[in-house]
């Protein structure tokens, strides 16, 4: 049975339905001027736990609405994920009236999220100085490609650039062909860092009464995630090279074919290696000097992978995973994207909600913040908003009359969502 169309037609209460319990971020208003992933996902994480997040976008919708369209209005798959639990205010941001609305909105806000270069922030009046003139204790959360200083500051960039500059792309794939990850993990990591920074800034504001700017960057996130590689080179002087799915620091760590699919193992530490060696019928490897520790097993991992490949080739994926799991050896199936949401473990975690967006052929499986707080239960997820869906309600909250709103709609300053 299809899930209902979960429209959000009023200001979020911040309470867990049926309990009267206030959510952790109840009473916090966030203005989301973000684009694509780093800004919008940061704001989505705050929305998941009760913040009133208003997505401020252009009339007709921002460009990040439309990649990989899945709905009749062109809304894309990533958009449905990044903009859950938000309300949409669609404005002509360059108009005098639109700028006045933004200023009035800022006066009601706690946090402004905007992943754009510093010059674009200033042009839009979203730099910290401009925001403070309206709301002295405002917290501004920004995410740029390369940071605020240095020769590349101010340039634009996306996830893959961060991946490449962190050294990870050079170690992925084969010696003659580096590969990037298809999933934008640098963008998501930056969003998570920015959400963490927003929470730190809120805590500091509680203590001092002062707002501040939280600045994240794709390059900063990427280098933080790959930092151990840089430390390894700095102290050991070894320039690591790509080796497919194997690891230079453990083994057998690799992807293996089974009778009906693929699995991955990650054998790290002597105790796990000992259990693995006994499981595959090779206990003599435990005391083999070639495999004395993780680094040695990484250096000699090709032979270990060959041994594991032979073991996997006679088993189904399910048989291999069950046997490895019972032996407490880290392993998992290599799933197709079409298999992920149906996997029993993914379903058991309870993070996936099926939410209907207007004009989609079925409810969309959307993953909320993949954490659980024992003392705070999340509301059922609200779907991503259509462009301008909540414009009238938000403007009324700001004190605009129905006639004023109608006049702005007629002038093209404000967009209301289509019925």
LINTA-V756338 format. One record per backbone hydrogen bond with DSSP energy under -1.0 kcal/mol. CO is the residue of the C=O (numbers start at 0). NH is the residue of the N-H. Records with the same first field share a line. If there is no record, write none. Layout:
CO = NH ; NH
//
This chain:
3 = 5
4 = 6
13 = 22
15 = 18 ; 19
20 = 15
22 = 25
24 = 27
27 = 51
28 = 109 ; 110
29 = 53
30 = 112
31 = 55
36 = 40
38 = 42
39 = 43
40 = 44
41 = 45
42 = 46
43 = 47
45 = 50
46 = 49
48 = 24
50 = 52
51 = 29
52 = 86
53 = 31
54 = 88
56 = 90
57 = 60
61 = 64
62 = 65
64 = 75
67 = 76
70 = 73
74 = 69 ; 70
75 = 79
76 = 80
77 = 81
78 = 82
82 = 85
86 = 54
87 = 389
88 = 56
89 = 414
90 = 92
91 = 94
94 = 98
95 = 99
96 = 100
97 = 101
98 = 102
99 = 103
100 = 104
101 = 105
102 = 106
104 = 107
105 = 108
109 = 138
110 = 30
111 = 140
112 = 32
113 = 115
116 = 120
117 = 121
118 = 122
119 = 123
120 = 125
121 = 124
126 = 130
127 = 131
128 = 132
130 = 133 ; 134
134 = 137
138 = 111
139 = 213
140 = 113
141 = 215
143 = 217
144 = 218
149 = 152
151 = 154
157 = 160 ; 161
158 = 162
159 = 163
160 = 164
162 = 168
163 = 166
168 = 171
171 = 178
172 = 243
173 = 176
176 = 173
182 = 184
183 = 187
184 = 188
185 = 189
186 = 190
187 = 191
188 = 192
189 = 193
190 = 194
191 = 195
192 = 196
193 = 197
194 = 198
195 = 199
196 = 200
197 = 201
198 = 202
199 = 203
200 = 204
201 = 205
202 = 206
203 = 207
204 = 208
211 = 139
213 = 141
215 = 143
216 = 220
217 = 221
218 = 222
219 = 223
220 = 224
221 = 225
225 = 228 ; 229
226 = 230
227 = 231
228 = 232
229 = 233
230 = 234
231 = 235
232 = 236
242 = 245
253 = 264
255 = 262
260 = 257
261 = 333
262 = 255
263 = 331
264 = 253
266 = 250
268 = 272
269 = 273
270 = 274
271 = 275
272 = 276
273 = 277
274 = 278
275 = 279
276 = 281
277 = 280
281 = 284
282 = 285
287 = 290
288 = 291
292 = 296
293 = 297
294 = 298
295 = 299
297 = 300
300 = 304
301 = 305
302 = 306
303 = 307
304 = 308
305 = 309
306 = 310
307 = 311
308 = 312
311 = 314
314 = 258
315 = 319
316 = 320
317 = 321
318 = 322
319 = 323
320 = 324
321 = 325
322 = 326
323 = 328
324 = 327
329 = 265
331 = 263
335 = 338
339 = 342
342 = 346
343 = 347
344 = 348
350 = 367
352 = 365
354 = 363
356 = 359
363 = 354
365 = 352
368 = 370
372 = 375
381 = 84
385 = 388
387 = 390 ; 416
389 = 393
390 = 394
391 = 395
392 = 396
393 = 397
394 = 399
395 = 398
400 = 404
401 = 405
402 = 406
403 = 407
404 = 408
405 = 409
406 = 410
407 = 412 ; 413
408 = 411
412 = 91
//
